[in-house]
């Protein structure tokens, strides 16, 4: 059965396949505070080698599957719920330790995945002791602790050159808060529901009522929210903001630095729920770039790329290519490159068949797909990266200089005729061949369709005209409050034909440029709200009667 990808291949980094005496091995791995990018390289390596992963929360399963790119049908690793037993009741530390030891004694490589750090306010010590008692080998892989990570993501340093001492306290009724009445930075865990009592106790013990306080909930995730106040006001402010666990509280003068150092919650698309309607296997780079700007991308497949119904036309064209029938081949998409490459592999051909053939690419991404094949595009538009841009640079046919007057154009079944007509006008004969079909995908779940139409998405990014047509066809039109971002003029025209107002137009037809343009839009929107003295809200939190008509790029 296919396993996930292994990130590190160094044998010295590999956990023992079996412990002493033929028993298994347990790795206690910290998953960090929430952001999957904070997992250590060692953690990823062990997860890729694990036969069993004992989780701490339901989110851990999705985390591992996404991290290792595990297909849905993958049977390894086996996930075991370490939070609840078969009866649905929460497991005690002792019961959880028994689960870990049981799987290790079967001779399996076990990863006990734990939130935060296994040895910081976690059950790692107790479970590791159980392994030692049972004679099971184990190792500890530290994780980034919420104690330092959450304040850092809130823009609050725990120490500075002027504040060198910090104390960390887990809140409970028996804490002697008078011991923390000095000016040390104080980090309080599990104190959300007691924050009012904690503040009163610290003030009674002598701390200044105006001492700055920050409370950050679900830190390091795109749902992170921070409230800043003082000891005298934090109870009311936290209640007003509906703060709830899990949260980390920081008390001390270092909180004042957040105004200058806040970097995560001020990302231009922070917390934006962005709809990505496109082919599933092509969404990766776009989704990663959106996440980098703080967005929460949600992919909705609208297009499935399929082989042509009749492959004979493509087969004939490829024979002509091998026999030297063409002067040029023009690729108008990454999918076209992929379709031709797959046909080459099917016939046992390689890049040598392109010898003597000139290659044109509609844009940089397509040229890169060609380069990944070991080839180089002879023509890429110097201006607009589109069919029109390609035609602007395409040479006229010259019967003295060009031995052959034919162009091979492999493309989608629904492509426009602009390029064909333009090449004919330049004197070329064109074999316009369907290399692949774009088929409308099945409708998304009802909850997603409702979110699209009711405005619960903050933005939608359209990467082609077909994604516009197919999304509207399978899910309906996005709500007027949703920001519409498109990759180029042709896509913008299609969006407007479907009754959508375009807010963001990429300066060039490239997914990176598209996401950057959306981020610029988000940053400008945020700045305008701050300058107007308004609270920063997401588009889904404001429901205007009509959308702006201005196109921004």
VENCORSUL-V305395 format. One record per backbone hydrogen bond with DSSP energy under -0.5 kcal/mol. NH is the residue of the N-H (numbers start at 1). CO is the residue of the C=O. If there is no record, write none. Layout:
nh: (NH/NH)
co: (CO/CO)
This chain:
nh: (5/7/13/14/19/22/23/24/25/26/27/28/28/29/29/30/31/32/36/38/39/44/45/46/47/48/49/49/50/51/52/53/54/54/55/55/60/61/62/63/64/65/66/67/68/69/69/70/74/78/80/82/82/85/88/91/96/97/98/99/100/101/102/103/104/105/106/107/108/110/110/111/112/112/113/113/114/114/116/117/120/121/124/127/128/129/130/131/132/133/134/135/135/136/137/139/141/142/148/149/150/151/152/153/154/155/156/157/160/167/169/171/171/175/177/179/180/181/185/186/187/188/188/189/189/190/194/195/195/198/199/200/201/202/203/204/205/206/207/211/213/214/215/216/217/218/221/224/225/227/229/231/232/233/234/237/238/239/240/241/242/243/248/249/250/251/252/255/256/257/258/259/260/261/262/264/267/269/270/271/272/274/274/275/275/276/277/277/278/278/282/283/287/288/289/290/291/292/293/293/294/295/296/297/298/300/304/306/306/311/313/315/316/317/318/319/320/321/322/323/324/325/327/328/329/330/331/331/332/332/337/338/339/340/341/342/343/344/345/346/347/348/349/353/354/355/357/358/360/361/362/367/368/369/370/371/372/373/374/375/378/379/381/386/390/391/392/393/393/394/397/402/403/407/408/409/409/410/411/413/415/421/422/423/424/425/426/427/428/429/431/432/433/433/435/435/436/437/439/439/441/448/449/450/451/452/453/454/455/456/457/458/459/460/461/462/462/463/468/469/470/471/472/473/474/475/476/476/479/482/483/485/485/486/487/492/493/494/495/496/497/498/498/499/500/502/503/504/505/506/510/514/515/516/517/518/519/520/521/522/523/524/525/526/527/528/529/530/531/532/533/534/537/541/542/544/552)
co: (68/5/10/11/23/19/20/104/108/137/110/26/139/27/112/141/114/116/34/35/36/40/41/42/43/44/45/46/46/109/109/78/52/111/53/80/57/58/58/59/60/61/62/63/64/65/66/65/71/51/53/55/80/89/85/83/92/93/94/95/96/97/98/99/100/101/103/104/103/25/108/52/27/110/54/111/29/112/32/120/117/119/118/123/124/125/126/127/128/129/130/131/132/131/24/26/28/140/145/145/146/146/148/149/150/152/151/155/163/185/187/169/189/172/175/176/177/178/165/251/167/186/249/169/187/247/191/191/192/194/195/196/197/198/199/200/201/203/202/208/229/250/227/248/225/246/218/221/217/215/213/211/209/230/230/233/234/235/236/237/239/238/216/188/214/186/212/252/253/254/255/256/257/257/258/153/264/293/267/294/269/272/296/273/459/298/275/461/276/300/279/280/283/284/285/286/287/288/289/290/291/290/272/295/274/276/439/304/437/309/310/311/312/313/314/315/316/317/318/319/321/320/406/406/358/408/329/360/330/410/333/334/335/336/337/338/339/340/341/342/343/345/344/350/351/352/354/327/329/379/331/363/364/365/366/367/368/370/371/370/359/359/361/384/386/387/388/389/390/390/426/398/401/429/328/407/431/408/433/436/412/417/418/419/420/421/422/424/423/405/407/430/409/431/411/433/411/306/304/437/302/445/445/446/447/448/449/450/451/451/451/273/273/483/275/460/485/461/464/465/466/467/468/469/470/471/471/472/452/479/458/460/483/504/462/488/489/490/491/492/493/494/495/496/495/500/484/484/552/486/508/510/511/512/513/514/515/516/517/518/519/520/521/522/523/524/525/526/527/528/530/529/535/538/539/542/503)
